Amino acid sequence: MDFSFIRKEYQDNGFYIIRNAIDSSLAKQIVKHVKWLKNKYPNTRPESFHHHMLINDPFIHHLLENEKILDIVEAIIGPNIALFGAHYIAKKPIDGMPVGWHQDGSYWPLEPMKVVSVWLAGTHSKKNNGCMQLIPGTHKKRLYKPSEMQKMDPNKYVLDLAIDPKKLDESKAVDIELNPGDISIHNPFIIHGSNSNKSKKWRIGLTLRYIPTSTFVNRKNWECVFLRGKVEKNIKNIYVKRPIFDHERHMAFDAIESFR
């Protein structure tokens, strides 16, 4: 894998797609995990399986320990790596909710704003089922403040704030179409969103947000996962312990023996 090429494309365009980053069997387990979470949290929409539901889940830690993905992340942010956030944005068939135009960095309490997002496809993510859309090059512009954004109905949209489309050139947007096991990486400044899923098939993606351990998460009691390299001792982030598998609380998966 040409990491220097990936880094240049990411720097120039604000995103990059890597095909077959994980094998198909692991992608199938991602789908299984979402449906398991749906049963565990029946009153939560699957677009909103957030960090606090995932941070101590052995299956998520199994994904986080994937060396191929960590190598890609290291090419972007350096060798000392932690996870700051995890979020399934899983759109059900027929009524999967859209995500308005936004920049991730507008929401995140990171000092400095050095972070890369990895969007991991569990299912096909295509134009007809609400794949992510990006506007290339917008990562070179400033961050919109929440006060500059529109309020959105949280019963109709995944996020409650969005950039007014009238301020953007939507004709430059590209569809990030992925197959199971593909990933896309994107910059916290790039403007992106997605349409609703009106198809008859699930669109399941997992967003993993990686920071260098020199970045401080300025949010009280926020839990991170240390993954590679060394911890910056003067940066007071909270790191969780590697979880132990419990069959009553966790989904069974192929690598559970390493979590016993």
N, C-alpha and C positions, 0 to 999 in steps of 0.2 A: 504494500500500500504506500502510495507517494504522499507522505504527510506534508511535505513542503508545498505540494500542489493544492492539497485540501486547505491548508492555512491561507494560501494566496487567494483562492476562490472565496473563502469565507471573508477575508479582509476586503476584497474588492466588491463583492456582491451582498455580503451580510448573511449568506446562507450557503449550504452545500448538502447534496444528497449522496449517501453511501448505500449502495445496493447490497442486500444479503449480509448485513452486519451481524445478525444472529441467525441460527438455523430455524427451519420451519417448525420443528417440534417445540422450541422455546416460545415462538410466536403463538402457537396453539395454547400453550400454558398461560400466556397473557390473557387470551380470550377466556379461558377457563377461570382465571383469577377474577376478572371483571364480573362474570356471572355469579361466582361465589360471593363476592362483595355485595352484589345486588341482593342476594338472599340474606346476607348478614345485616345489611342496612336497607331494609325495604322502603323506608320513607325518604331516602336520599336518591336524587336523580343521578344516573351514572356519569353525567358530565361533571359531577361534583364530588368524586372520590378523591379528597384532598390529602395533603401531606400528613396531617395528624392521624389519618386512618391507615397510613402506609408505612410510616417511619420505623415502626417496630415489627414489621411483617417479614418473616424469613424469606419469602419468595421475592420481595422487593430487594432485599439485601443480596440475594442470589443474582439478580439482574445487575445490581450495582457493582458486583465483583467481576463482571465480564471484562476480561483483559483487552479484547479488541476494541470495545467502546472506550475504555479508559485510555488506551493508546491514542485514539482520535481526540479525546478531550485534552490529553496532555499536549498534543500538537497545537492546541488553541490557547490554553491558559497556563501551561507549564506543569512541572512534575509533582507539585504538592497539591493534592486534589481532595475536595470534600463535596458532599451533596448538600445543597441548601434547600431544595424543594422537589417534591414528587407529586404528580397530579395526573390521574386518569381523566381524559376528556373522551368519554365513551358515548357515542350518539346512537340511541336506539333507532330501529327502523321506524319509518313514517314520521315520527315527531322529534327526532334529535335536534337539539337547540343550536342556533347559530352563535357565533362569537363575533362581536363587532370589531371594527378596526382599532388596533391598540398597539402600544409598545410595552413589552413586559417590564422594562425598567421604570415605567411610570408608577408601578405598584410596589416595587421591591425596596426594602430597607437595607441596601447594601452599601458599604463604605470600604473601598470605592466600588463603582458599578462594573466590576470585572466578573463576568459570568458567561457561560455558554449553555444554551438549552439544547437538549437532545430529544427529538420527537421520535419515538419508537413505535412502529406500526405492528399491531397484533393482527389486524385484518387488512384487506385492501382498503386504501384510502384514495378515493377517486372523486372527480368533479361531481358525479351524480349522487354521492353519499356524504358530501360536505367536507371534502379534503381542505387542508389548510391552504390559504392563499397568502402570498407575500408580495410586497412592492420592492423589488431589488433597488439597492442604493440608498434607501431611506435610513439605513443605519448610520449614514454620515450626517444626518440632520440632528437637531436638538430633540430632547425628550419633551413631549407634551406634559404639562402639569395636570393633575386630576381636575383642577378648577377650570381648565380649558376644554374639558371633554363633556360630552353629552351624557345625561343620565339615561339609563336603559331599564326597561322593565325586567326585574330579575326572574319573573315567571315566564319570560319569553326568550331571554338571552342568558348565556353562561356568565358573562361579566356584566356588572351594573354600570360600567362607564365605557364609552367608546369615542373615538375621534370622529368628528362630523365628516362624512364622505365628501361633502362639498369642498373641503380643504385639501382633498387628495386627487391625484390623477389615477383613477381606478383602471384606466385602460392599460396601465403598465403592470398591473398585477399578474402574477403567474400562479398556476395551480401546482401545488406540491403533491403530485400523485405518487403514492407508494404502494408496494406490495408487502405482504406479511414478511417481517424480518428486516425490511429496509429501515434506515433512519434518515432524518434530516437534522442538521444542526443550524441554529440561528442565533443571531446577535440580539442582545436585549434592547437595542435601539430600533431594530427593523420593524416597520409597520406591517401587521399581519392580522388575519381573522379567518373566518370560515362561514359558509352558508349552512343552513339547516339540512338535516338528512331526511329527504322525502322518499328515499328508496326503501326496498323491502329487506335490506341487509344492514347489519351492524357496521358502524365505523368506530373502531377501537384503537386509541392511541394512548401511549404513556409518555408524559413529559417529565424528563429528569433534568434538574438544573444544577450545574456544577460550578463551584467557585474554587479559586486558589485559597489555600488556608490563610493567606495574608489578607483576605477580605473579611470584614466584620459584618455579621448579621445583626443589625441594630433593632432587634425586636425582643422584648422580654420573654425569657424562657423558651426561645425558639431552639428546636433540636435539629442538629445536623448529623451527618455520617462522615467520619474520616475514612478515606479510601486508599490513598497512595502518597508516598513521599514522607514529609514530616509536618508536624503541627507547629504553627507559629505560636510560641508560648505567650507572647505579649498581646495576642488577639484572643479575646475572651469568649469565643464561641463555645456552645454546649454540644458535646458529641455523645451520641447514644452508644450503648454496648451492642455488640452483635447479638441478635436475639436467639433464643433457644426454641426449637420447634415444639409446639404443644398441639396435639391432634384435636383438642377441644376448641382451640382458639385460632388455628391457622389452617390454611389449605394445604393438603398434601401435594408435593411436586417431586420431580425426578431427583433433585439433589438434597433431599431433606436429611440424609445421613450426616452431611457436613454441618448441620445445625442442631444436632442432638447433644 
